Amino acid sequence: MKEDYIKQVQKELYLTRAHTKEVLRDLDEAFESAAQHGESVESVIARLGTPHEYAGAVNEQFASEVLKRRVRRKAFTLLIALAAVLCVGIFMYAQQQRSADGVIGQADAATQIFVGGGTVDPVWLFLAVGILLAIVALLLWRKLK
């Protein structure tokens, strides 16, 4: 029960790793100290409140740090989304500028020469990277909520 409470608090904290580690260590020490004085885990949880309430109180203590971190996370997520849009845009532009597969030059009518080949167009890499970045941005955005 204590471990579940601490894990829930950890999920709700928006602090640096160092501060989160410190808060969790202090929380564990509070449970240990209460147990040494005969207090049950349930009574400690009742005193501290729900994990959401406790983490909210801690986050308020570090409010400026929490705000800076959230802003940085949102900016990073938007930067990744922008990179995804840019990659897909480059792919779409390159596809529009491309001539038909296997055509050499821009000859008219029956003078077109076709060449067979199995090479992969590197422009497709932009599409793959764009899709991957879009997925990463969506996952990060969901985590921000």
N, C-alpha and C positions, 0 to 999 in steps of 0.2 A: 504494500500500500504506500509506504514511504517512497520507494523507488518510482512508482507510477506518478506520484505527486511531483517529485523532483523532475522527472522526464517531461511532464506537462508544463511545468514552469519553464524549463529550458526551451521548449518549443515556442513559448510566448515572449521570450526575452528578445529584444532587438539591440543588444549590446555587442561590444567587441568580444573576441574570444577570451581575452584576459579578464574583462569585467564579468562576463558570463561565468567563467570558471570560478572566480572569486565569490560571486553571489551563490552559486551552487554549493561551493565548499562551506560557506557560512550557513546555508540552509541545512546542509547535512549535519553540521556541528550543532545547530539549534535542535534538531531531532535527537541527536546523541545526548546532549545536555539534558533535555527534557526526560529522556528515558532513564538517565542516571538519577534524576530527582523523582522518579516514580510516575511520571506523566505518560499517558498512553499516546500512541501515534494519532489516534482519532481526535484527542483533545488538542494536540499541537496543530493539526489541520484545521480544527474548528477555530482556534485562536488566530491562525495565519490567514484564513479565508480560502476561497477556491484558488486553484493554480492561476486562473485568469486574473483574479483580483490581486493576488500577491505579485505576479509578474507586472501587472499594470502599475502597482505602487512603486516597484523597483524601477520600471521604465520611466516613471515620472521623476524619480530622483536623478536620473541620467537623461533628462528630456532633451537637452541640447545635443548630446551625443547621438541619441536615438533619431532625432530629426535629421542631423547631418548624414547619418548612415542611410536612412530611408531615401533621402534626396539623391545620394550617390548611387544607391541601388536602382532607383528609377531612371537616373541619367544613363547608367550602364545598360539597362534593359532597352531604353530607347535608342541608344547608340547601336546595339546589336540589331534591333529591328530596322534601323536606317541602313545598316550594312546589308541586311537581307534584301531590302527593296532595291538597293543599288546593284547588287549582284544579279537579281532577276531582271532589272532594267537593262543592264549591259547585255545579258543573254538575249532579251527580246530585240534590242537594237541590232545586235549582230545577226540574228536570224532574219531580220527584215533586209539587211544589206547583202546578204549572202545570195549567190547565184544558185541555180539548180544544181543538184548533186551531179558530179562527173563532167560538167561543162568546162571547157577550156576557152577562155576569152569571152567576148560578147558578140560572137558572130551572128549574122542574120540568117534566117530561114534554114535551108538545108545544109549550110556550111558548118553547122555546129559539130564539134568533135567531142565525143564522150570518152572518159577514161574511167576504168573500173579500179577500185581500190578498197581496202578494208581499214583505212585509218579512221580514228575517232576524232571528231571535231573537238578541240579543247574548249570551245565556247560552252559546251555542255557542263564543264566543270563549274562555271559561274552559276548555272541553274542548280546544280547539286549543292554547292556551298550556300546559295541563297535560301534553299529549302531548309537546309540544316540550321542556318542562323535563325530563320523564322521559327522553327520548332524550339530552339533554345530560348528565343525571346518570349515565346508564349509560355514556356515552362517557368521562366523567371517572373513573368508578369503575374502568373497564377500564384506564385510564392509570395509576391508582394501583398496580396490581398489578405 
